Every structure is written in C-alpha cells, then in structure tokens.
Amino acid sequence: MTAPLKTIETTGDIAATMQDIGRRAKAAARVLALASTAQKDRALAHMAAAIRADKSEILAANVNDLADARTAGLTPAALDRLTLDGARVEAMADGLDVVRGLTDPVGRVTESWTRPNGMTIERVKVPLGVVGVIYESRPNVTADAGALTLKAGNAVILRGGSDSHRSSRAIHAALAKGLREAKLPEAAISLVPTRDRAAVGMMLQGLDGQIDVIVPRGGKSLVARVQTEARVPVFAHLEGVCHVYVDKAASLDMAKTIVLNAKLRRTGVCGAAETLLVDRAGADTHLKPLIGMLLDAGCEVRGDAAVQKVDARVKPASEPDWSAEYLDKIITAGVVDGVDAAIEHIERYGTHHTDAIVTADQSTAEKFLNEVDSAIVLHNASTQFADGGEFGFGAEIGIATGKLHARGPVGVEQLTSFKYRVRGSGQIRP
C-alpha cells in the first residue's frame, strides 16, 4: 500500500515550499549541466529498475486515484488517460531505457567557423536550466518528463494533475531512487506536493526567476490560464483538433484503416482525430463506407448536410463542433471540394497540431504536406503517431504547437538551447 498523503495543504505554507523547491531545482540544474553522460545514464537505468520494482506500489496508488476519479464523475476518456496497468508501467520503464540510449545533446558542437581575424567561433548545445512542467491526468508524464529533462541536463519541477496525485507521487519516488543511486541531487526531479492550484500560479510567475521555461500539457482551461498568467517562456501545447482528409485518390481500404485508428485507437490522446474531411470528388465511393464504419464502431458522427444524407444515424454538426477537441468517441465529418478546400478548412478550424492526408496521388500529398501549417503533417498514416516515442525520441513532454524554439514532440533535443564559444589569440576590435 502507498503511504498516506502528506501534502503541504496541511503541513506548511505553499509559497514558502514552492520557493524552496525553486531554489533547490536551480542548484540542481547547475550540477546536471556539468554531469557526465555516464552519470545521467546510470540514473536513468536505476530509475527504470525502480519503476519495475515498485510496480505494485504504483498500481495501488493508481487504484486509489481511479476510485476518487470515478466518484468525481470523470469521463471515460479522462479515466483512460489516468489509468495505469502492468503494461503501461512497463512501457514507462521501457521509455526510460530508450531515453538512456539516446545521444546526449549537451556539449555537442553544431557549427564552427573561423573569422578573418583568426578567431574561432562554435555553437554548442547547452541545457535550458529549470523546466516547469504542468500537466493533467496522465501520470506517465511524470516519468517521461523526468527522464527527458535529466538526459538534456535540466532540472525539472513537475506539477501533475490533482486526479493523478497519488500515482505521480509513487512514480516520482522511484525516480528519486535512481537519482540517489547515481549520486545526483534529488531536486533534479521535483514533484510539487500539493493539489492547490495556487502552486500553478507561482510556477507561471517563474518562482522569482528560478524557472527558465514552462511546458503545459492539458486542456483548454489550463492552456488559457498559462497564456494569461505566464511570465516565463512557454512551449505552447494547444489542444489537438486533428484532421484526416481523405482525397479522391485514396485507397478506400487504407482510408478505413487509418481513420478508424486515428479516431478510436485511443480517443483521449491529443493526436486522436477529431474531424474527418472527404473529397467531394470521391464521396460517392468513400463517404458512406467511412461513416458507416465509424458509427458501427460506436463512434458518434456529427456531420454536414452531405454526411447526414448517407446515414440517418449522423447528427447535424454545429459551428462549434468543427473546432472541438472531443477526446471521446465523437467525430465531426464533412465533405470538401478537394485538397485546397481541405487545407483552408484546417487553417480555419485546426490548432496547428497534427493533420493527415490519405491519397495515392503524390502531387496532392506534397501540396498538403507543404501547405498545412501544423507541427506534424502526415501522408497515409494515422494522426496517433503524434508521439515522441513514435518519432524515436524515447518519450515526449508534449507536442509544441508554437513556432519558436521547439515545435512538434518536445524531446531531448528540444530541451536544450545553445551558446557561442569564441576562442581568440589576443584579438581586439578596431
């Protein structure tokens, strides 16, 4: 059984505790910036071993979180995001092993050149410093974020969702064991010990300069709060209103497989498709089978007039439906006049997250890939590949939908910055 919750709501002052967490994280970041690859990898290996060894404690904590979540009336999709089982715990440990095997970016020289005056200049990868990660529901983010930031030489302050508080604590305890085994400071991975939303506000203010960047991972309310209150740089992670466009030249069998997977493999992930667009020129052969397949699989379809005509079970789509992130067994479907109209629709209603085209026409595919302004654009593949692990990053902290610094899956490389090292031999500027 997990230990009783001891949170700072009852044991101390939240502001003082958060300031202490920030100071300790800042000191730990200086140690990690100079830590060797071998030392970081040793910590990751021990973390993975500790998660496997502590599986029963992690699952017991998750059972308690799930019981509270059901009492609170969380949706099935939210419960799915919260749920851990043996396979998911093992996947967390496997993810740490993959991160351990990644190339350490810190200290890598990406460019170098010599100036006419003889000075040499090189650009070298360095850690960001202290990363604040604010996330909801998914307890596995605790392990993913801890591993990725560590590999990139950063300290991290984690503030998980209230509904996953026990699960995150159990996972964090395993990560702390790995840090101790590698003789790295435990403050390298800190977990905020409170459910109080005031702690989120303090992180967004930067804890008096102790946090260098914030990574939010959650729904509209969290994103809105971050955009309003953040006083430090943010890796924007907007909701995933992801589209699949089925072109007239698409193989129907391929389209059915991709659409079914993109929508229903896991409805609660940010890469789940929320809108299906079908080319009017292919609607006679493609529309009815695709809509029928979704409905038969238990997915509610909200459609435009053309989609409603092919199946009486389709509900009419309202204007807000086109920009909705359902995270549930619901999809909006419409017919568009070719790839240009699909691109225009995605630009109007999408969130620049992940969008896919299904087509056998290479020129149409290239047009879509070039012109859709999203962090991830796919041809003949499911939107559910919007995942750092599937990109070979080991894991991810989130999918950044902004355009500055990081875009797409935020992995080890994206958690570094750079500095310039200049070597001279006595040069002065005239």
PyMOL commands that set and color helices and strands:
alter all, ss='L'
color gray80, all
select helices_A, chain A and resi 8-11+14-34+37-53+55-71+76-82+86-101+140-151+162-181+186-188+198-204+220-229+252-264+280-296+305-310+319-323+338-349+362-371+383-385+413-415
alter helices_A, ss='H'
color red, helices_A
select strands_A, chain A and resi 109-114+120-127+130-135+155-159+189-191+213-217+242-246+273-279+300-303+315-316+330-336+354-358+376-379+399-400+408-409+416-423
alter strands_A, ss='S'
color yellow, strands_A
deselect
rebuild
show_as cartoon
